[in-house]
Amino acid sequence: MELIFNRKKLWEIPKPTGNRVQRPLFERVSQTKFYNEFYSTGHKIFDPTWYENITINDENGEFKELYYVNRVSVPIQKMAIDIILAHLLGNKTHIVDGTLRENKALPFYKEYWQSRNIDSARYEFVKSCLSLADGALLFYRDNGLKWQMLSYFNQDEYNMEYDKYGKPYRFYKFYGDKCDVYDDVNCTTYQIKGQWEKVSQVSHGFNGMPVVYHRRNDGAFWTPVQSNIDTVEVMLSRLSEDNRKKFKSIYHLKTHDPESVEARSTGLTDLIVTDSDGDFKLVNSATMSEQFKFEYETQVELIFNALGIVFPKHKSSGDMPTGSMKMMFYPTERVVMSLIHEFDAAIDHINSIVKQGFVSEYPQYTTQIAEGNIRASIRMFTPQDDGTKADSLVKLKQANIISGETASDEAPYSANNEEVRKEKEKNANLEYQRKMEDMRDINTNLSNE
């Protein structure tokens, strides 16, 4: 069967026409659009064909010069990504055994997860998906489990092919004049020699395709409010241009004899002297209108609410109560909860591949991994005081509401293998006590002699 090496990826962004009879229309865009929107220097406001400069003509209507208007861009897209990622991925990956039984391999698996920097892979993956509408994590073996982040941020070219049921079928990674094609068993390399020709084929060694791919069909995280962001930048650019023209006061001079006008100085104040019929006025510079301010603030509020952007308010009276803080960050948490569900399947897929790497490097835990049900998930980060949380955990443990293991998992300063460390510390104390008992027995026997 001949393969189709499709490098080009397009997204269809809804483009409503207002006609109820006609089918919905879509604007087909590439990732370059999302890339340019992420960096403020690539924003639409800098395109003179969209936000035009001013053409100045002479009295005959002939072109005289081009007046370059002020252009203002705001990094709302990047700011939104940074804020959402802080709440979405601010906590370490939550790893538990779903069988609710003790799994001795669990603390070692958590350490393995950390040693392979999987949380870093998770961050890069989610950031690419939210910013550029897709991303891929490619796992491979090289003296242990390794991963490579594929993203348009790095100018990587890749694509996923699906079967008729929407299940991932083949993954294509392009580099130079070659293409690696991954399926459930092999990695096959092709090279362009007039046409694509098979060069080599090796088993990748994983149970299934070693690629985690996610595509956001709706575009980047900010795509639903991109038109609002464009409007805000136009408003700010027009305001900036108006300020440039009118930041100084304007003098209005009325006189029948312009040559009689004199400028004098009293040392502190400049004076304008005209003829007896002359008049001199100072026209103040323009100020921002209430209508402009209302429209601008409304647009910004719509954007921030849609993207979950919240800035903590200063409270001079002391710490803010937890309930008030929760209410303040509700817009952010509402968005984050939706994203947790969106990326749940991808995190599960990452976990299944990492477990394969763990078992291959530590085969003594194969039984525990196979019989257990180790799950990985994202837990939302909420700003809070670590001391308050620690006190709450202590009280819950003392009331026998939670176990010591749960308290260790939830404690702000606990390690992944905290239970193992506690057991080790307990055994060390027992060994120390045993040695002290032996020493006391020896001293007692010597005294009796």
N, C-alpha and C positions, 0 to 999 in steps of 0.2 A: 504494500500500500504506500503510495507516494505521500510524503509529509508536506504540509503547507507551512512554510516558515514566515509567520506573520509578525513583523516587528512593530507595526503601527497600532497604537491603542488610542481610541477616541471615546469621549464621554458625551452623552446627550443630555444637555441641560434644558429643562422645560422652558418653553417660550410661548406663554399664553397669548392668544389672539383676540379673545373676547367673543369669538363666534362659537355659539353653542352647538351648531350643526357640524362644523368642521372638526376633524380629529386634532388632538393636541400636536403642536409643533415643537421641535427641539432644535437647539443650536449645538452642532457637533464641534467639540473643542478637544485639543490635545492637552497633555500635562504641562506644556509650556505656559499655558494660561494660569494654572494654579501656581507654578513656580514663580512667575512674574508677580502674582498677587501676594505671595508670601514675603517677598523682599520689596520694601517700600520704594526702592529706586526703580523698580520695573512697573510701577502702577500706571494705570490708564491715563492719569492726569498729565503725564509727561509726553503723551502722544499728541503732537500738534494737529493731527488730522481729526482728533476727537475733541480736544479742548484747544481751540484755535488761538493763534496769536492775532494781533490787530494789524490790519493793513492800512497804511497811511497814504493817501493820495494827495496830489497837488490840486490847485484850483481848477485845472482842466480835467480832473478825474484820472490822471495818469499816476501809476505807481511811483511812490516816492521812497518809502522805506517800510520796514517791518518792525513793529513794536512788539518786543518779547514780554509777554505778561508774566506775572509771578505765578508759580505753581507750588502748591503745598500738598505733600503726601503725609499720611499718618500710618504708623505700623500697627494698625488694629489687628490684622490677620496674625502676625507673629506674636503679638501680645496675647491674643486669645489662645493660641496654641500653648504658650508657656504657662498661662494660668490654668488651663484645663488639664494639662499634663501633670502639674503640681498636685492637683486634687485627685486625678485619675490614677496616677502611678506613684504618689508620694509615699505609700506604704510598700513594704516588700511583698512579693507574691505570697498569697496565703496558701499554704500546702498542708493538707490534712488527709487522713485515711478515711474514706467514706464508709468503710465497714464498721467503724466505731470500735474496732478491736485494737489492742496494742500491737503496733508494728515496729519491731526493733530496727528495721531498715530506715524508718522515716527520718530520724535525726541525721543519719548519714546521707540520705538523699537530699535533705535540705542543704547540707554543707556542700554536696556535689553541685547542686543548683547554683549556689553562690560562687563556688570556685570556677565554674565555667562562665561566669558573668552573664547568666541568662536574664537577669533583671535589666542589664544594659541592652541586651538584644531586644527584650520586650519594649523598652523605651524607644529605641531607634525604630522599631517596627511600627509601633502605634503612631509615633510622630510622623513618619513618612505617609502612613495611611490617611491621617487627618489633614496633613498639609498638602499632599500631592495626589490624594484619592486612591493610591494603592501602594503596596510594599510587599517584599518577599524576604523570608529568612531561609537561607540555604544551609543545611547541616551537612557536614562531611567528617570523615575520620582521618586524623593525622596525629598519631601518638595520643589518641584520646579524641573525645568529641569536640569539634570546632564548629563555628558558624560564621556565615558571611551575610551581611545586610545588603540587599539589593534595593536601590532606590534611585529615583530620578534626581535626587539631590546629588548623587555621585555620577550622574549621567549614565547609569546602567541601563542596558536594554534587556528586557525579559518579558515573557508573556505566559499565560496559562491557557491550556486548551481543555475544554470540558466535553463530557459525553452527552448523550441525549437526555440524561436525567439530571444534568447540572453538576455531576460529580467530577472533580479534577482528574484529568486523564493524562495529559503530558505537560511538562513545564519546559520552556525554552529560555536558555540563557545565552545571549549573543556577546561575543567579544572578538574584536578584530574581524577576520574573515572566517571565524569559526562559530559554531553553535553547539552547546551541550543540551541534549534532550534527555530529560529525566522521566522515567515511568515508575511503576511499582517495584521493578527489579533492577533495571540497568541504567547506566549513564552512557548514552551514545553520542559520540562526537562527530559532527559533520563539518566539512570545509567547502568553501566556494571554489570550484575549479571549472569555471564556466557555468556550472550549476552545482547545487548542493550534492556532495558525495560523502558517503560514510567513510570515516577514517578509523575509528576504534569503538569498541564497546566493552565496558567493564561493569561488574556488579557493584552497586554502591553500598551494599552491605546492610541496608535498613529494611525493616518490615513495612513496606509501603514507600510512597514517594517522600524523600527527605526534605520537602519544601513546604513552608507555611506561607500561603499567599492570601491576601485580603484586598478586595476591591470595593470602593465606595461608589456605587452607581450614581449617587446624587452629587458627586463631585467632592470638593474639599470641604472642610468643616464649616467654613464661612460662606460657602457658595449661596445659600438661601438669602443672605443679606448683603451680597456683594454690590448690588445696585444701590443700596442705602449707603454703603461705604463710598462708592463713587460720588454720590450726591453730596456727602459731607466734605469730601476733598474739593469738589467744585465750589462749595460755599466758602470754605476756608481760603481757597485761592482767590476768589473774587474779593473777599474781605481783605486779604493781604494786599491785593492790587489797589484797592480803594484806600487802604492806609498809606501805601507808598505815595499815592498822589496827594493825599490830604492830611498827612501827619503834621504839616506846618500850617499855621494860620495864614489866611489870605487877606491882603490889603485891598480895600476898595477906595479908589481915589477919584473924586469928581472935581474938575476945574476947567475954567474957560481959557486959562493960560498955562499950559503944561510947563513952559519954560521957567515959570516963576516958582515952581516947586523946589523947596530946599530941604535938605536933611540936616538936622542939628542934633547935638548931644549935650545933655546937662551933666554928664558924668555917669549917671545911673540909668537914665531913660533916654531913648531915642525919640525925636520929635519930627513930624512931617509938617512943613509950613507951606500953605497954598495961598492963592490970592484971596481977596475979600469975599468972593462968591464961591470959593472952593469948599469941598466937604471931604472928610477922611473918616473911614470906618474900618474896624477890624472884624473880619468875618472868621468866626471860629471853625476849627476843623470838624468834620462830620463824626458823629458817634454811632455806635451800633444801635440799630433800631430794636424795639421790643419784639417786633414781628420776626426779624432775623434771628434773634436770640431764642425765641420760642421754637421756631422751626428747627434750628440747629440742635437744641437740647432734646427735642422730641426724636429726631433722627438718631442721635447718639444713644438715647435711652432704649430705643427699639433694638439697635445693634447689640448693646451690652446685655440686654435681657435675653435675646435669642442665643447669644454665644456664652452666656453664663459668666460674664465678666463682673466681678464684684471687688470693690476696693474697701478694706476695713475702715470704719469711721473712728476717728480719735475720740476717746472717752477720758476726760480729764479727772473724773472722780475715782478712777481705779480700774481694776479688771472687769471685763464684761461678763455677765452671767452666761452660763452655757446655753440656756434657752434662747437668749437674745442673739448669741453668736450663730446658733443654728438657723434662726430666722433670717439673719443677715445673709448667710451663705446659701439660702434656699435656691436662688436662681442657678448658682453653680452646681449644687448637688442634683438638681433636677436634670441638668444636661449630662452630668457625669453618670447618673444611674442609667440613662439611655445608652451611653457609650459602653458601660460595663456589659450590658446585654449584647451589644453589637460585637464586641471582641471576645465574648465568652468561648465561642467555638475555636477561635484562633489560639487562645491560651491553652485550651485542652489539647489542641494539636501539638503545640510546642512541648507540653508536658509529656505526651506519648513518645515523642522522639527522644527527649532527654532521658526518659526511663530506659529506652533501648541502649543509649550510651552508657548509662550507669550500670546496667546489668552486664554489658560486655566488658567493662573495666573491673567490676566487682562481682564476679559470678557467684560468690558465696551468699549473696542476697537475692538470688534469682527466685527462690521459693517465696520469700516475703513479698517481693514485688508482684509476682504472678498471682498469689492468693489475696493480696490486698487490693485496695482500690484508691490509690493515691491520686488526689485531685488537686489541681492548681487553679486559683481564681484571683481576680482583682478585688481588692478591698479599698473602698474610697478613703482618702485622707481628709480628715476634718480638723481644722485648727483647734487645738485644745492645749490645756496646761498638763504637762507630763506628771507633775506632782499630784494633781487632782485625780488623774486616771489611776496612778499607782495606789493612792489611798482607797479608791473605789474597789480595786481588785483585792486589796487586803481585807476590806470589810466583807466582800462577797465570799472570799475564801473562809474567813472566820465564821461566817453564818452558814457554811457548808452548802452554799448555793452553786459554787463552781469548784472544779477540782484544782489541785495544784498544777497539773499539766496545762490546763486552760489558762490559769493565771500566768504561768511561764510563757505561754504562747502570746498572750496579750500584753505582757509587761513591756513598757517602752524601751528598757535597756537589756532585755534578755537576748541571749544568743540563740541561733537555730537549734543547737544541740544542748540547750539548757538542762533538760532532764538527764542527759548523759553526764554532764558536768556535775550535777547534784549527786548522782549515784556514785560517781568517782570520788567526790569529796566525802560522801558518807563512808565509803569503803576505806578511804585514807584515815578518817577519824577512828573507825573501828580498829584498824591495824595499829594506830598509835596507842589506843587504849589497851589493846592486847599486849603490846610491848611494855607499857608502863606496869601492867599487872605482873608480867614476868619479872620485871626489875624489882618490884615490891616483894615478890616471892623469894627471889635470890637474896635480897637484903635481910628478909626475915630469917631465912635459913642460916645465914652467916651470923646473925645476932644470937640465935639459939646455940650455935656451936661455941 
